[in-house]
């Protein structure tokens, strides 16, 4: 019996849903990528722990998929095991009047709306970021002067051996677009966030203001992964790219957005290879003309990069 079949057998024993040859273009915001060989959707932590233990026994490191909003999957797809947290990882509750606990699969939009309904301020910056709470903690997501670092108190997780644990405070290692989890083989399962009581209408107004700024300035009508490059020290990637005359520059179906040069978009029919090559050419041109090295923010998943 080959390895993947043994993982499937383990999943069937614990009642864990799985799918085979799943087109990743249906699970990524770029709408590109080949098929995941086997995608498992554990519905609770017990199933997740058993699944991770089975992978560890077979010496397999699974790929853990969030909302697919900050990744590029190879056109060849993902071999082995992909894990996507199921619907039961989409829960939110108040722990006290200013503390929220949510499971990792909770969409940020839902989390921000929950904070609003409970008159809690501090998460307005995240409204409109197209990801899950777990993904936001993993990369310390931020926008408009705010970041997860400002509100994240602790994360619970399961390591790739199936053992539960948690990180809190400085252990989280939160920095620009990174956390301790970017260097560890852990699956974030839950987040505890410390917010502040505020005025509901002021919170609502701030969320609406930031969403309108996104609509006005970002190409939300086309598939993308948000900012393609990290912000270089002392400047902005989009400004440097525009300065180099690259707005609208394209490779195949991939294009530097004509609305915001910091975004690469799928204007229609793009492959992951198109997007990666466009990113390479853009960063090369910016370095040649400005001396600034652009670092990709979007994570590439696959064997070739």
C-alpha atoms as a printed R data frame, in Angstrom:
    type eleno elety resid chain resno       x      y       z
1   ATOM     1    CA   UNK     A     1   0.000  0.000   0.000
2   ATOM     2    CA   UNK     A     2   1.473  3.389  -0.996
3   ATOM     3    CA   UNK     A     3   1.791  6.138   1.597
4   ATOM     4    CA   UNK     A     4  -1.126  8.323   0.491
5   ATOM     5    CA   UNK     A     5  -3.438  5.320   0.601
6   ATOM     6    CA   UNK     A     6  -2.420  4.673   4.206
7   ATOM     7    CA   UNK     A     7  -3.263  8.278   5.113
8   ATOM     8    CA   UNK     A     8  -6.630  7.900   3.390
9   ATOM     9    CA   UNK     A     9  -7.261  4.695   5.325
10  ATOM    10    CA   UNK     A    10  -6.472  6.517   8.582
11  ATOM    11    CA   UNK     A    11  -8.834  9.352   7.606
12  ATOM    12    CA   UNK     A    12 -11.649  6.932   6.831
13  ATOM    13    CA   UNK     A    13 -11.249  5.267  10.237
14  ATOM    14    CA   UNK     A    14 -11.801  8.567  12.047
15  ATOM    15    CA   UNK     A    15 -14.547  9.820   9.711
16  ATOM    16    CA   UNK     A    16 -12.425 12.636   8.267
17  ATOM    17    CA   UNK     A    17 -13.670 13.939   4.921
18  ATOM    18    CA   UNK     A    18 -11.203 13.943   2.036
19  ATOM    19    CA   UNK     A    19 -11.106 14.709  -1.679
20  ATOM    20    CA   UNK     A    20  -8.725 13.549  -4.403
21  ATOM    21    CA   UNK     A    21  -7.197 15.547  -7.280
22  ATOM    22    CA   UNK     A    22  -8.686 18.853  -6.147
23  ATOM    23    CA   UNK     A    23  -8.144 21.809  -8.538
24  ATOM    24    CA   UNK     A    24  -6.349 24.434  -6.465
25  ATOM    25    CA   UNK     A    25  -7.604 27.144  -8.794
26  ATOM    26    CA   UNK     A    26 -10.879 26.769  -6.873
27  ATOM    27    CA   UNK     A    27  -9.163 27.373  -3.521
28  ATOM    28    CA   UNK     A    28  -6.807 30.281  -4.226
29  ATOM    29    CA   UNK     A    29  -7.570 33.958  -4.720
30  ATOM    30    CA   UNK     A    30  -5.315 34.037  -7.800
31  ATOM    31    CA   UNK     A    31  -7.496 31.312  -9.402
32  ATOM    32    CA   UNK     A    32  -4.441 29.387 -10.614
33  ATOM    33    CA   UNK     A    33  -2.619 26.199  -9.706
34  ATOM    34    CA   UNK     A    34  -2.734 22.505 -10.464
35  ATOM    35    CA   UNK     A    35  -4.471 19.810  -8.440
36  ATOM    36    CA   UNK     A    36  -3.871 18.824  -4.822
37  ATOM    37    CA   UNK     A    37  -3.289 15.092  -4.813
38  ATOM    38    CA   UNK     A    38  -5.293 14.570  -1.630
39  ATOM    39    CA   UNK     A    39  -7.103 17.205   0.452
40  ATOM    40    CA   UNK     A    40  -8.282 16.325   3.957
41  ATOM    41    CA   UNK     A    41 -10.902 18.372   5.815
42  ATOM    42    CA   UNK     A    42 -10.869 17.495   9.535
43  ATOM    43    CA   UNK     A    43 -13.992 18.801  11.259
44  ATOM    44    CA   UNK     A    44 -12.580 18.965  14.794
45  ATOM    45    CA   UNK     A    45  -9.327 18.948  16.735
46  ATOM    46    CA   UNK     A    46  -9.501 15.217  17.474
47  ATOM    47    CA   UNK     A    47  -9.578 14.422  13.763
48  ATOM    48    CA   UNK     A    48  -6.824 16.953  13.100
49  ATOM    49    CA   UNK     A    49  -4.571 15.455  15.780
50  ATOM    50    CA   UNK     A    50  -5.120 11.910  14.493
51  ATOM    51    CA   UNK     A    51  -4.502 13.006  10.907
52  ATOM    52    CA   UNK     A    52  -1.286 14.825  11.795
53  ATOM    53    CA   UNK     A    53  -0.114 11.825  13.812
54  ATOM    54    CA   UNK     A    54  -0.729  9.566  10.803
55  ATOM    55    CA   UNK     A    55   1.297 11.935   8.612
56  ATOM    56    CA   UNK     A    56   4.135 11.953  11.154
57  ATOM    57    CA   UNK     A    57   4.196  8.155  11.207
58  ATOM    58    CA   UNK     A    58   4.610  8.159   7.429
59  ATOM    59    CA   UNK     A    59   7.205 10.974   7.580
60  ATOM    60    CA   UNK     A    60   4.936 13.276   5.554
61  ATOM    61    CA   UNK     A    61   4.867 17.041   6.078
62  ATOM    62    CA   UNK     A    62   1.388 18.174   5.006
63  ATOM    63    CA   UNK     A    63   0.580 21.537   3.458
64  ATOM    64    CA   UNK     A    64  -1.983 23.420   5.555
65  ATOM    65    CA   UNK     A    65  -4.347 25.549   3.474
66  ATOM    66    CA   UNK     A    66  -6.154 28.583   4.838
67  ATOM    67    CA   UNK     A    67  -8.295 30.815   2.655
68  ATOM    68    CA   UNK     A    68  -5.786 30.644  -0.205
69  ATOM    69    CA   UNK     A    69  -5.514 34.430  -0.285
70  ATOM    70    CA   UNK     A    70  -1.747 34.841   0.029
71  ATOM    71    CA   UNK     A    71  -0.387 31.865  -1.906
72  ATOM    72    CA   UNK     A    72   0.526 30.779  -5.410
73  ATOM    73    CA   UNK     A    73   0.216 27.068  -6.108
74  ATOM    74    CA   UNK     A    74   2.451 25.524  -8.749
75  ATOM    75    CA   UNK     A    75   0.825 24.625 -12.066
76  ATOM    76    CA   UNK     A    76   1.974 21.077 -11.287
77  ATOM    77    CA   UNK     A    77  -0.180 21.100  -8.146
78  ATOM    78    CA   UNK     A    78   0.559 19.804  -4.654
79  ATOM    79    CA   UNK     A    79   1.786 16.272  -4.099
80  ATOM    80    CA   UNK     A    80   1.028 14.397  -0.901
81  ATOM    81    CA   UNK     A    81  -1.277 15.673   1.828
82  ATOM    82    CA   UNK     A    82  -3.093 19.004   1.923
83  ATOM    83    CA   UNK     A    83  -5.106 19.841   5.031
84  ATOM    84    CA   UNK     A    84  -7.890 22.408   5.067
85  ATOM    85    CA   UNK     A    85  -9.701 23.047   8.326
86  ATOM    86    CA   UNK     A    86 -13.403 22.239   8.023
87  ATOM    87    CA   UNK     A    87 -16.541 24.129   8.970
88  ATOM    88    CA   UNK     A    88 -16.241 23.453  12.705
89  ATOM    89    CA   UNK     A    89 -13.092 25.593  12.751
90  ATOM    90    CA   UNK     A    90 -15.262 28.666  12.175
91  ATOM    91    CA   UNK     A    91 -16.421 29.535  15.689
92  ATOM    92    CA   UNK     A    92 -16.275 32.786  17.702
93  ATOM    93    CA   UNK     A    93 -17.087 33.575  21.318
94  ATOM    94    CA   UNK     A    94 -16.471 36.207  23.971
95  ATOM    95    CA   UNK     A    95 -14.243 35.176  26.871
96  ATOM    96    CA   UNK     A    96 -14.894 38.433  28.725
97  ATOM    97    CA   UNK     A    97 -16.185 41.870  27.782
98  ATOM    98    CA   UNK     A    98 -13.073 42.704  25.708
99  ATOM    99    CA   UNK     A    99 -11.554 39.318  24.815
100 ATOM   100    CA   UNK     A   100 -12.505 37.224  21.793
101 ATOM   101    CA   UNK     A   101 -11.634 33.605  21.095
102 ATOM   102    CA   UNK     A   102 -12.044 32.293  17.560
103 ATOM   103    CA   UNK     A   103 -11.033 29.139  15.778
104 ATOM   104    CA   UNK     A   104  -8.476 29.409  13.005
105 ATOM   105    CA   UNK     A   105 -10.826 28.908  10.070
106 ATOM   106    CA   UNK     A   106 -12.914 31.968  10.948
107 ATOM   107    CA   UNK     A   107 -13.003 34.497   8.121
108 ATOM   108    CA   UNK     A   108 -11.585 37.882   9.080
109 ATOM   109    CA   UNK     A   109 -14.721 39.610   7.836
110 ATOM   110    CA   UNK     A   110 -16.819 37.537  10.249
111 ATOM   111    CA   UNK     A   111 -14.392 38.201  13.103
112 ATOM   112    CA   UNK     A   112 -14.436 41.967  12.471
113 ATOM   113    CA   UNK     A   113 -18.238 41.984  12.313
114 ATOM   114    CA   UNK     A   114 -18.401 40.089  15.615
115 ATOM   115    CA   UNK     A   115 -16.118 42.680  17.207
116 ATOM   116    CA   UNK     A   116 -18.344 45.448  15.850
117 ATOM   117    CA   UNK     A   117 -21.524 43.883  17.202
118 ATOM   118    CA   UNK     A   118 -19.890 43.707  20.639
119 ATOM   119    CA   UNK     A   119 -18.604 47.308  20.423
120 ATOM   120    CA   UNK     A   120 -14.959 46.204  20.469
121 ATOM   121    CA   UNK     A   121 -12.317 48.287  18.730
122 ATOM   122    CA   UNK     A   122  -8.867 47.336  17.489
123 ATOM   123    CA   UNK     A   123  -9.682 45.080  14.543
124 ATOM   124    CA   UNK     A   124 -10.978 47.683  12.109
125 ATOM   125    CA   UNK     A   125  -7.766 47.467  10.048
126 ATOM   126    CA   UNK     A   126  -8.492 43.816   9.228
127 ATOM   127    CA   UNK     A   127 -11.919 44.437   7.726
128 ATOM   128    CA   UNK     A   128 -11.596 43.639   4.039
129 ATOM   129    CA   UNK     A   129  -8.458 41.504   4.307
130 ATOM   130    CA   UNK     A   130  -9.498 38.324   2.438
131 ATOM   131    CA   UNK     A   131  -8.210 35.632   4.751
132 ATOM   132    CA   UNK     A   132  -8.832 33.539   7.833
133 ATOM   133    CA   UNK     A   133  -7.925 34.367  11.411
134 ATOM   134    CA   UNK     A   134  -5.353 31.572  11.465
135 ATOM   135    CA   UNK     A   135  -3.697 32.856   8.312
136 ATOM   136    CA   UNK     A   136  -3.696 36.402   9.678
137 ATOM   137    CA   UNK     A   137  -1.921 35.252  12.841
138 ATOM   138    CA   UNK     A   138   0.540 33.142  10.846
139 ATOM   139    CA   UNK     A   139   1.731 36.123   8.785
140 ATOM   140    CA   UNK     A   140   0.909 38.934  11.226
141 ATOM   141    CA   UNK     A   141  -1.444 40.448   8.665
142 ATOM   142    CA   UNK     A   142  -1.834 44.189   8.706
143 ATOM   143    CA   UNK     A   143  -3.169 47.209   6.837
144 ATOM   144    CA   UNK     A   144  -3.735 50.932   7.297
145 ATOM   145    CA   UNK     A   145  -1.473 51.252  10.311
146 ATOM   146    CA   UNK     A   146  -2.776 48.219  12.217
147 ATOM   147    CA   UNK     A   147  -1.597 44.620  12.452
148 ATOM   148    CA   UNK     A   148  -2.447 41.422  14.299
149 ATOM   149    CA   UNK     A   149   0.442 42.114  16.651
150 ATOM   150    CA   UNK     A   150  -1.673 44.900  18.172
151 ATOM   151    CA   UNK     A   151  -4.476 42.600  19.291
152 ATOM   152    CA   UNK     A   152  -3.243 38.977  19.306
153 ATOM   153    CA   UNK     A   153  -2.769 37.624  22.838
154 ATOM   154    CA   UNK     A   154  -2.131 33.935  22.197
155 ATOM   155    CA   UNK     A   155  -2.567 31.110  19.697
156 ATOM   156    CA   UNK     A   156  -3.377 27.473  20.321
157 ATOM   157    CA   UNK     A   157  -1.915 24.961  17.905
158 ATOM   158    CA   UNK     A   158  -1.225 21.318  17.154
159 ATOM   159    CA   UNK     A   159   2.271 20.331  16.077
160 ATOM   160    CA   UNK     A   160   2.898 18.007  13.158
161 ATOM   161    CA   UNK     A   161   3.201 15.102  15.567
162 ATOM   162    CA   UNK     A   162  -0.385 15.658  16.741
163 ATOM   163    CA   UNK     A   163   0.509 17.308  20.075
164 ATOM   164    CA   UNK     A   164  -1.429 20.374  21.291
165 ATOM   165    CA   UNK     A   165   0.246 23.516  22.607
166 ATOM   166    CA   UNK     A   166   0.086 27.285  22.572
167 ATOM   167    CA   UNK     A   167   2.232 30.385  22.166
168 ATOM   168    CA   UNK     A   168   1.520 33.714  23.820
169 ATOM   169    CA   UNK     A   169   2.978 37.182  24.151
170 ATOM   170    CA   UNK     A   170   6.574 37.455  22.984
171 ATOM   171    CA   UNK     A   171   6.597 33.740  22.141
172 ATOM   172    CA   UNK     A   172   4.460 34.596  19.110
173 ATOM   173    CA   UNK     A   173   7.453 36.342  17.513
174 ATOM   174    CA   UNK     A   174   5.268 38.803  15.630
175 ATOM   175    CA   UNK     A   175   7.105 40.995  13.130
176 ATOM   176    CA   UNK     A   176   6.527 42.386   9.656
177 ATOM   177    CA   UNK     A   177   4.553 39.702   7.814
178 ATOM   178    CA   UNK     A   178   5.883 36.923  10.006
179 ATOM   179    CA   UNK     A   179   5.395 35.108  13.308
180 ATOM   180    CA   UNK     A   180   6.966 32.223  15.194
181 ATOM   181    CA   UNK     A   181   4.651 29.986  13.170
182 ATOM   182    CA   UNK     A   182   6.351 30.831   9.885
183 ATOM   183    CA   UNK     A   183   9.361 28.888  11.182
184 ATOM   184    CA   UNK     A   184   7.522 26.050  12.940
185 ATOM   185    CA   UNK     A   185   5.591 23.041  11.662
186 ATOM   186    CA   UNK     A   186   2.506 23.810  13.727
187 ATOM   187    CA   UNK     A   187  -1.143 24.132  12.724
188 ATOM   188    CA   UNK     A   188  -2.829 27.110  14.377
189 ATOM   189    CA   UNK     A   189  -6.223 26.040  15.700
190 ATOM   190    CA   UNK     A   190  -7.416 29.029  17.735
191 ATOM   191    CA   UNK     A   191  -6.711 32.675  18.561
192 ATOM   192    CA   UNK     A   192  -7.326 34.813  21.629
193 ATOM   193    CA   UNK     A   193  -7.540 38.540  20.927
194 ATOM   194    CA   UNK     A   194  -7.511 41.395  23.421
195 ATOM   195    CA   UNK     A   195  -9.536 44.388  22.209
196 ATOM   196    CA   UNK     A   196 -10.977 47.508  23.828
197 ATOM   197    CA   UNK     A   197 -14.509 48.678  24.379
198 ATOM   198    CA   UNK     A   198 -15.476 51.397  21.954
199 ATOM   199    CA   UNK     A   199 -18.353 53.237  20.365
200 ATOM   200    CA   UNK     A   200 -20.174 50.983  17.911
201 ATOM   201    CA   UNK     A   201 -20.976 53.720  15.421
202 ATOM   202    CA   UNK     A   202 -17.404 55.003  15.417
203 ATOM   203    CA   UNK     A   203 -16.150 51.447  14.847
204 ATOM   204    CA   UNK     A   204 -18.652 50.965  12.025
205 ATOM   205    CA   UNK     A   205 -17.630 54.263  10.436
206 ATOM   206    CA   UNK     A   206 -13.947 53.329  10.570
207 ATOM   207    CA   UNK     A   207 -14.610 49.934   8.990
208 ATOM   208    CA   UNK     A   208 -16.639 51.565   6.224
209 ATOM   209    CA   UNK     A   209 -13.948 54.174   5.626
210 ATOM   210    CA   UNK     A   210 -11.201 51.577   5.269
211 ATOM   211    CA   UNK     A   211 -13.319 49.387   3.022
212 ATOM   212    CA   UNK     A   212 -14.036 52.345   0.745
213 ATOM   213    CA   UNK     A   213 -10.311 53.083   0.558
214 ATOM   214    CA   UNK     A   214  -9.752 49.480  -0.565
215 ATOM   215    CA   UNK     A   215 -12.457 49.752  -3.198
216 ATOM   216    CA   UNK     A   216 -11.093 53.067  -4.481
217 ATOM   217    CA   UNK     A   217  -7.427 52.074  -4.658
218 ATOM   218    CA   UNK     A   218  -7.229 48.299  -5.087
219 ATOM   219    CA   UNK     A   219  -8.156 46.059  -8.058
220 ATOM   220    CA   UNK     A   220 -10.738 44.042  -6.155
221 ATOM   221    CA   UNK     A   221 -12.527 43.081  -9.392
222 ATOM   222    CA   UNK     A   222  -9.692 40.799 -10.553
223 ATOM   223    CA   UNK     A   223  -8.108 37.718  -8.955
224 ATOM   224    CA   UNK     A   224  -4.976 38.560  -6.976
225 ATOM   225    CA   UNK     A   225  -3.309 37.938  -3.637
226 ATOM   226    CA   UNK     A   226  -3.177 41.543  -2.499
227 ATOM   227    CA   UNK     A   227   0.270 43.128  -2.248
228 ATOM   228    CA   UNK     A   228   2.611 40.876  -4.213
229 ATOM   229    CA   UNK     A   229   5.803 42.221  -2.639
230 ATOM   230    CA   UNK     A   230   6.695 43.126   0.922
231 ATOM   231    CA   UNK     A   231   7.173 46.784   1.730
232 ATOM   232    CA   UNK     A   232  10.878 47.654   1.305
233 ATOM   233    CA   UNK     A   233  12.444 49.720   4.058
234 ATOM   234    CA   UNK     A   234  11.861 53.417   3.513
235 ATOM   235    CA   UNK     A   235   9.599 53.045   0.497
236 ATOM   236    CA   UNK     A   236   6.573 51.272  -1.001
237 ATOM   237    CA   UNK     A   237   6.753 48.505  -3.576
238 ATOM   238    CA   UNK     A   238   3.839 49.886  -5.580
239 ATOM   239    CA   UNK     A   239   5.420 53.347  -5.835
240 ATOM   240    CA   UNK     A   240   8.745 51.901  -7.015
241 ATOM   241    CA   UNK     A   241   7.044 49.688  -9.589
242 ATOM   242    CA   UNK     A   242   5.003 52.608 -10.917
243 ATOM   243    CA   UNK     A   243   8.128 54.776 -10.974
244 ATOM   244    CA   UNK     A   244   9.701 52.194 -13.283
245 ATOM   245    CA   UNK     A   245   6.789 52.499 -15.713
246 ATOM   246    CA   UNK     A   246   5.520 48.976 -15.101
247 ATOM   247    CA   UNK     A   247   1.816 49.619 -14.521
248 ATOM   248    CA   UNK     A   248  -0.066 47.404 -16.966
249 ATOM   249    CA   UNK     A   249   3.035 45.339 -17.834
250 ATOM   250    CA   UNK     A   250   2.022 41.743 -18.419
251 ATOM   251    CA   UNK     A   251   3.231 38.208 -18.997
252 ATOM   252    CA   UNK     A   252   0.581 35.926 -20.468
253 ATOM   253    CA   UNK     A   253  -2.555 36.402 -18.402
254 ATOM   254    CA   UNK     A   254  -0.716 38.020 -15.497
255 ATOM   255    CA   UNK     A   255  -0.562 41.797 -15.254
256 ATOM   256    CA   UNK     A   256   0.765 44.522 -12.980
257 ATOM   257    CA   UNK     A   257  -2.488 46.175 -11.981
258 ATOM   258    CA   UNK     A   258  -3.282 49.405 -13.797
259 ATOM   259    CA   UNK     A   259  -5.053 50.574 -10.638
260 ATOM   260    CA   UNK     A   260  -2.394 49.745  -8.024
261 ATOM   261    CA   UNK     A   261   1.117 48.789  -9.128
262 ATOM   262    CA   UNK     A   262   1.732 46.839  -5.925
263 ATOM   263    CA   UNK     A   263  -0.771 44.218  -7.099
264 ATOM   264    CA   UNK     A   264  -0.265 41.538  -9.705
265 ATOM   265    CA   UNK     A   265  -3.613 40.368 -11.080
266 ATOM   266    CA   UNK     A   266  -4.946 37.518 -13.158
267 ATOM   267    CA   UNK     A   267  -6.498 39.480 -16.011
268 ATOM   268    CA   UNK     A   268  -7.766 36.232 -17.561
269 ATOM   269    CA   UNK     A   269  -6.221 32.850 -18.250
270 ATOM   270    CA   UNK     A   270  -3.050 33.399 -16.211
271 ATOM   271    CA   UNK     A   271  -0.990 30.463 -15.027
272 ATOM   272    CA   UNK     A   272   1.072 30.419 -11.872
273 ATOM   273    CA   UNK     A   273   4.138 30.376 -14.134
274 ATOM   274    CA   UNK     A   274   2.938 33.626 -15.772
275 ATOM   275    CA   UNK     A   275   2.564 35.299 -12.376
276 ATOM   276    CA   UNK     A   276   5.923 34.112 -11.096
277 ATOM   277    CA   UNK     A   277   7.722 35.248 -14.253
278 ATOM   278    CA   UNK     A   278   6.026 38.634 -14.125
279 ATOM   279    CA   UNK     A   279   7.059 39.017 -10.493
280 ATOM   280    CA   UNK     A   280  10.646 38.105 -11.392
281 ATOM   281    CA   UNK     A   281  10.793 40.619 -14.256
282 ATOM   282    CA   UNK     A   282   9.282 43.366 -12.115
283 ATOM   283    CA   UNK     A   283  11.706 42.843  -9.250
284 ATOM   284    CA   UNK     A   284  14.623 42.705 -11.727
285 ATOM   285    CA   UNK     A   285  13.569 45.982 -13.369
286 ATOM   286    CA   UNK     A   286  13.060 47.739 -10.031
287 ATOM   287    CA   UNK     A   287  16.486 46.632  -8.816
288 ATOM   288    CA   UNK     A   288  18.174 47.755 -12.028
289 ATOM   289    CA   UNK     A   289  16.577 51.200 -11.909
290 ATOM   290    CA   UNK     A   290  16.425 51.917  -8.167
291 ATOM   291    CA   UNK     A   291  18.814 49.523  -6.458
292 ATOM   292    CA   UNK     A   292  15.985 48.283  -4.224
293 ATOM   293    CA   UNK     A   293  15.438 44.531  -3.896
294 ATOM   294    CA   UNK     A   294  11.780 43.536  -3.724
295 ATOM   295    CA   UNK     A   295  10.938 40.474  -1.659
296 ATOM   296    CA   UNK     A   296   7.863 38.484  -2.607
297 ATOM   297    CA   UNK     A   297   5.141 38.505   0.050
298 ATOM   298    CA   UNK     A   298   2.999 35.881  -1.666
299 ATOM   299    CA   UNK     A   299   4.030 32.358  -0.681
300 ATOM   300    CA   UNK     A   300   4.782 29.911  -3.496
301 ATOM   301    CA   UNK     A   301   3.654 26.303  -2.979
302 ATOM   302    CA   UNK     A   302   5.190 23.641  -5.203
303 ATOM   303    CA   UNK     A   303   8.389 22.043  -6.428
304 ATOM   304    CA   UNK     A   304   9.494 24.754  -8.854
305 ATOM   305    CA   UNK     A   305   9.930 28.467  -7.998
